[in-house]
């Protein structure tokens, strides 16, 4: 097939050739008179796959020539093209999307003007910045029109990894915490010890606070602060035996953990949603969250609390998702703002 480049479009004038290109993959936009207009993205792919020859005033253009021309006029074209090419080779019909999203992808067997698109896809370089605020905006845009959002991250070897992202509302089955009396604890360095068996049994029942070490119950500082705020725990200093108030306990925690307040907000929110919350240190996250008894259930979520304006590099995000996937858990980023905690899940996906 033959086309001619004019500006940033390629035109196929012959009606029969135009029809053949369009009908086998829904490339381009049909024109009155039977011609077809292709974007540079489509034309580059068709030339690359040997289905099209493109001429210009300077002669015949290769796929590399078209890539260079597009690169001059559109930032990130080469990243977008790698994703477009990969999806096309997987057998999907792909059309350009509205910025900031790059593509609309139709389900296999579907077609434009006949079938609703299945995904909105954003093509991203692994060296780009992961901006959680922008991601939430894009999730909401996709959700409003009932689309699934896929992030297609291109690494330095031009391989593409896909992540499906969505808002998440984690919830467990716990009832409201009720204690018949205040438990008594002793602060020792970075944890609180409960020595009374009745207190230990009560805190362990249902909500599974802390961990039994022999006959002693050890609470993390975040659990201790939560219980003191809740009015179900009083603590004393292990050295002086003096009472330790809530603000003093928080100051101690902040010295050991500068982001303690951020984590505490997420911890309290997860507990309010009926979840059992334990440390996620072994999994490289802040928390692991259970919907029910940890002795009978695996943790469903790994939760990482992040500030409202959280930004990171993609390799960091990729590691977290990969690790969670390896232990069959969902990774949640909990964005902590002044009045709420919003949760976003990222899951590796193979279209």
N, C-alpha and C positions, 0 to 999 in steps of 0.2 A: 504494500500500500504506500501511496505517496502523499505527503503533506508539505505545506509551506509555512515557514515561521514568519509571523508579522507581529512585532511587539512582544507581548508575553503569551501569545496564543499560536497554536498550529491549526491550520485549516486543511481539511481534506475536501476537495471540491467534487470529486467524482462520486455521484450518488450511490452507485453500487458498492464501491469501496467503503464509503462512509457508513452505509447500512451494515456491511459485514463487520466492521470494527465495533459499531455501537451494539449490535445484536449479540456479539460474543463478549459480554462483560460489561455492557452498559457504559462504555467509555464515552466521554464528551457530551456535547449538547447539540442535538439535531437542528439544522438550519432550514429555513424556507428554501425550496429549490432542491433539497436533498443532500446538501453538504453537512459537514460536521466540524464543530470547533472543539479542540482539545486544550486543556490547560498544560502548562509546562510539566507538571507532575505526571499527568497521563502520557504525554508525548515521550518523555524520558523513559518511562517504563516500557512503552511499546517499542521504542527503538532498541532499548536494552534487551528486550526479549525477541527481537528479530521480526516483529510484525509490522514495522513501519519504517519508512525512510523519510527524513525531513530535509527539505532544501531551504536555502535562504539566498539572499542576494550574493553571499560570499561562497556559496557552494553547498555541498551535502554536509550535514551535521551529524556527529556521533552522539551517543548518550553522554559521553564526557563533555562534549561541547555544550549540550543543553544544560548539564549540571552547572557548568561555569557561568553560563548566561543567567540562569535562575539565581545562583548564589549572589550575583551582583545586585539583584533587585529584591531579594527576599531573605531576611535574616533567618538562619536555621533551616534553610531549604534542604540541605544535605541530610540532616537528621530526620526531617519529615519524610524525605524520599525513602530512606532505609526502612522506615515503619510501613509506608505505603506499599513498597515492593514486597515486604515480608507478608503482609496481610493478603495482598493479591495472589502471591504464590501459594498461600494457604487455601485459596479458592473463594475468598470473600469479595463481594462487590463493595468498593470503597469510594466515597464521594467526599469532596472537601466540606469542612464544617465551618462554623462561624467562630472567629477568634473570641476567647483565647484557646478554644478547642480546635483541633486540626482536622479530624475526620469523622464522618458518619459511616458506620460499618453495618451492613445489612446481614441478616442471618442467611446461612446457606440455603439456596433455593428462592431467596427473596430478591426483590428488585425495586429500584426507585419508582415512585408513583404507583406501586402495587403493594408494597410491604413496608411497614414501619421499620426504621433502622433499629438495630439491637443495642449498639454501643456508641457512645461518644468517646473518641480517643484523643489523648494529648501525647504528642511525641516529645520526648525529653532526653537531653544528654545526661549521662551519668555525672558530668562535671557541673551541672546546673544546681541551683539552690532549691532545696525542698522547703517550700513556704506553706505552713499549715493553714494560715489564713486564706491564702489564695485557693488552696485545695478545697477548703470548706465551701467557699463561694462557688466553685465549679461543681461540687457535689450537689449543691442546692439547685443550680441551674439545670443539671441533668435530671434531678429528681422531679422538678416541676413539670417536665415533659415526659416523665416515665422512661428515662433512659438509664442504662448502666454506664458508669464512668470507668474507663480503662486508662491507666497510665502506661505508656510504652516507653521504657527507659533503654536507651541505646548505649552500650558500653564502647570502650575504645577499640574493640575488635569488630564493631558493627553488629554484634549480637543483640537481640531485642528481648527484654524481660518484661512481662506484663503484670501489672498489679491492678486488681479490682479494688476500688475504694468506696466506702459508704459510711454514713453515720451509723452508730451503734447505740443501742439502749440496753446495757447489761442489767440483769435483774436476777436475784436469788430468791430463796424460799425462807429466809430467816424471819422470825417474828421479832417484835420490839424487845430490846434487852431489858430484863427485869431482875433485880437482885433484892433479896430480903433484907440485906444489910450492906454497909460499906465494907468492902474488902480492905485489908491492910497490906501495904507493900513496903519494901526497902529498896532505895536507889543505890545501885552499885555500878559505878562507871557508866556504861552505856546500856544498862538494862535494869529492870525492876524485878525483885524476887518476892514471891508470895510463899510464905512458909506454912500458913494455916491450911489444913487439908480441906476444910469445908469451903473456905474462900476459893481455893484452887478448883475444887469440883464444880462450884457454881460458875466460875468464869469459863471453865472448859465446856460446860454443858451447853449445847445448842450452838453458841457463837464461837467456840473453840479458840478463845484467846490464848496466846502464849504457847509454850511447849514444856511438857513435864521432863525435868532432868532429875531422875531418881524420885524423891518425894517433894521436890521443889518445883514450883511453876515459875518459869522465866517469861517476862513480858518484854517486848521491845519498847523503846521510849515512845514510839508513835502510838502503840496500843495503850501505854500507861497514860499519856496525855489525853487520849480519847476517853478513857474511863474516868479520869479525874474530872474532865469537863462534863461528863455525863452524870457525875455525882455518885459513882459506884466504887470509887477507889480513893483511899488516902495513902500518902507515901511519906516515909521518913528517910533522912540521910543515913546511909550505912555506917558512916564514921562518927557522926555527932549525935545520932538518934533524934535530931530535931525534925519537926515537921517541914516538909518541902511543899510550898504552894504551887499553884498552877503556873504562874508566870516564871517562877524560878526554874521549874522543871522544863518549861519551854526554852528558857535561855540556855540551859545546859544542853538541850537537844540541838539548838542552833549552832553552838560552838562545835559540836561534833559533826553536824550535817547542815551546811549553810542553806540548802534548799528545803529544810525541814518543813517550813510553813506551806510550801507548794505541795509537798507530799501529803501533809496532813489534810489539806483541803480535798485532795483526791481520795484519801483514805476514808474520810468522813462521808463523802458523797457515795462511795461504793458501799459502805456500811448502811447508809440510808436506803440503798436500793436492795437491801436484803442479802448481800453477799458476804461470805467468809473471806477475809483478806489476810494474806500472809506475804512474807517477803519474797520478792522475785529475784534475789541476788544471784542464785545459781543459774538463772536463765537470762541474766544481763538486763533485767528490767527492775522497776521499783516494786511491783507487786505481782502476785498471782492471785486470782480470784476464783472462788468456788461457788457454785450455785447451791450446793448442799454440803453435807458432812464430808470433810477431806478423807476420812477413812473409807468412805464408800464411793466417792466421786473423784475424778481427776479434775484438776483446775481447768476451766474452760478458757480463761483469759489470762494473758500476760498484759499488765497495764504499766505504761510509762507516763508519769505526770510531766507535763511540759507547760511553760509559760504561755500567756495569751498570744504573744508575737513570736512564736517559735519558728526558727529557721535552722536548717541543718544541711549537710551535704548528703547526696544520695547514697554513697557507700555505707554511711552510718545507718540509714534507714533500711537499706538492703540487708545488712547484717541482722538487724532486729527481726525483720520479717522471715528471713531464712531460718534463724534459730527457732522462732516460734513454730514455723512449719515443721521443722525437724522433730519437735516434741509434741506435735499435734495439738497446738493451741492457737487461739486467735490473738494477734497482737493488737492492742488498743492504745492509741495515743490519747491521753486525757488532757485536753486543753483547759487549763485552769484560768478563769477570769475572775473579776471581782464579785460576780454574783452567780456564777454557774460553772459546771464542768461539762464540756462537750467531748464525746468519744468518737474517734474515727478508727475504723478497722482497715488494714491493708492485707490483702491476700494475694499470693502469687496465683496467676491464672494462665491457662493455656487456651487461647481462642480456638 
